[in-house]
Amino acid sequence: MIADIPPGLILILGAILVPLLPAGPIRKAYLLLLPVVGLASLLMMDHGSFGEVMLLGYKLIHVRVDALSFVFGVIFYIATFVAVLYALHSDDVVEQTAALAYAGAAIGAAFAGDLITLFVYWELTALTSVFIIWAGGGERAHGAGMRYLIVQILSGVLLAAGAVLQAQATGSLAFNFIGLDGPGGILIFFAFGIKCAFPLMHNWLQDAYPEASPTGTVFLSAFTTKLAVYALARGYPGTELLVWIGAAMTAFPIFYAVIENDLRRVLAYSLNNQLGFMVAGVGIGTQLAINGAVSHAFAHILYKALLFMAMGAVLYRAGTAKGSELGGLYKTMPWTTGFCIVGSAAISGFPLFSGFVTKSMILTAAAEQDFLIPFLVLLFASAGVFHHSGIKIPFFAFFAHDSGKRPEEAPWNMLLAMGIAAALCFGIGVYPQALYAILPHPVDYVPYTTTHVVTMLQLLMFSALAFAVLQRTGLYPPELRSTVLDFDWLYRRGGARLVATIVQGCSTTGAAIRGTLLVGVGKVMDAAQRHHGPGSVMARATNAGTMVVWVVLILALFLILQFV
C-alpha cells in the first residue's frame, strides 16, 4: 500500500525516474503527480512510529507521524506542488530532479524519529539543494553554491557530533526534547541554528537564494529554514534563549532590506525577519506560542513563495530584479502585480490574510508571558516588514518611476501557481479554523477581536505613513546600483586576507628554514672537506713500516683483552 511508503521516499525515489522520462507532457504530468500522491499517502497514514530498527544497541525510528510532523508534512507537499507547477515551463532536468529529491529529503527529516535518520535527511537536503543554486548559472551562482554547501555540511557535522555525544549521555538517539544541558545538546542547537539562519550565521541565505534561477528560489524558500524551525520546535521548545535570538532575527534584517537594491535579496532578508517570529514562538514554549510558530511557518511558506514567484516572474520577463531598473510593470503584468500585492498583504499581517491570524498568536503569547522587550521588538519588526516587503517590493517593481520596460505577462503556469498560493493566503486569513484544526495543540485563540484588528491596522497605517513621508521628502534610501556589505564580508574578504597572510607567513618561514638548513649543510660539507678532502689530515701519505707497527699493536691489544 502507498500509505506504507515513508513520506519522503515518495519524492526521492520518484526523482530518480525524472531523467529517464522524455521532456514534454509526460514528464510534466509525472512531476505534478508525485506531490499529489505523496500528500494523499500522508493523509492516509495513521499517527505513530514505523520502521523501527536496532543499530548498535540504539533504536532508530525511520518514520514518526504526530501532530507536529503532520503539519509540516502537509505544507511541504503543498509547497512542492505549487513550486513544480510554477517551474513547469522549464525543461532543466537537473533542477527538476534535485528539487524533488530536496523536497523529499525535507519531508523525510520532518518525520524522522531519531537523530541518525534526521542526520541522513539533513545532509541530503544540503547535497540536493546546492544543485538548485548552481542551476542559476554563472560564476556567481557557482561561488554562492560552494559557500552554501560548506555551511550546510558544517551544520550536518555539528548535528552528527552532537548526536554521538547525546547518545553517550542519555543512552538514546530519540529525537525528542534535547535542551542545552549537555555538550551534545549545544552542538545540535548550533546545527539547527545554522540552518535556521541565526544572527551571524545567516549570510548563506542572502548569498545563495538570489543566485538561483527564478524557479529554483521558490523551492529553496520553502524547505531548508522551515525544516530548522521544525527541528527547534521538536528539540528546544521553551528554551528562553530562543526568544531573544528570535527577537534579534526579526529586527536586524529590516535595515539591510531597506537599502538593498536586488528585490529578491530584499525577500531573503525578509525571510530572516519572519523566521525570527517563529524562533521566538518556539522559545516562549507555551501551547499558544508553539501553535503560533507552527502556523506562521505554514503561512510563511505560502506567502513567501508567492512573493518569490512574483519577483521570479519579473526576473524571467524583464531580465532583472533590481529595483533601480524596474518600475511601471503593472501596465503589462497586471496579474503578477495583483498576486504580489496579495503576498505583501499576507506577510504584513493585514486582517483577512494569513499572516494576521498566525503572527498575532506569537505576539499574544509574548505579551502573556511578560516578555516585554521581545514583544516590543516584535511589534517594531511587524511594522518594518510592511516597510520592505509590504510596500517596497510591489512599489519599486510595479509602480514608482516608469522604467520604460514593457515585458509580457508571466506564463500561464506561473500565474496559476501564484493564483493557488494567493488563494490559500486569503483563504487561511478568512477561515483560520481550517489551519487551527491541524495544529499540534488545541486552539481556543480568536484572532478577529476589535483589539487585535485595530492594533494591527494602526501599526500598518503609521508604517505606511512613515514610508510616504520619507519617500516624498527624499529621505527614504533610493534604489541604487550598489552592494550591501553584511557580516559575511568579514570571512569572505577578511578571511581571504587572513589565509593569504598565513600562506605568506608560511612561505617566509619556510624560506628561512630552508636557508638555515642550507647554511648548516654547507658547514658540514666544509668540515668534511677539511678532514677528508685532498690535503687534509686524514689524506696524508703514510709509509709501510708505520702501518705495520700500528697493525701489530692493535692485534696485540686485542689478544691481551681476549685472553686476560
Secondary structure, DSSP 8 states (H G I E B T S, - for coil): -GGGS-HHHHHHHHHHHGGGS-TTHHHHHHHHHHHHHHHHHHHH--SEEEEEEEETTEEEEEEEE-HHHHHHHHHHHHHHHHHHHHTTT---HHHHHHHHHHHHHHHHHHT--BHHHHHHHHHHHHHHHHHHHHTT-HHHHHHHHHHHHHHHHHHHHHHHHHHHHHHHHHS--B-S---SSSHHHHHHHHHHHHHTT-TTS-HHHHHHGGGS-TTHHHHHHHHHHHHHHHHHHHH-TT-HHHHHHHHHHHHHHHHHHHH--BHHHHHHHHHHHHHHHHHHHHHH-SHHHHHHHHHHHHHHHHHHHHHHHHHHHHHHHHS--BGGG---GGGT-HHHHHHHHHHHHHHHT-TTSHHHHHHHHHHHHHHHTT-HHHHHHHHHHHHHHIIIIIIIHHHHHHSSS----------HHHHHHHHHHHHHHHHHHH-THHHHTTSSS--------HHHHHHHHHHHHHHHHHHHHHHHHT-S----S-----THHIIIIIHHHHHHHHHHHHHHHHHHHHHHHHHHHHHHHHHHHHHHSTTSGGG----HHHHHHHHHHHHHHHHHHHH-
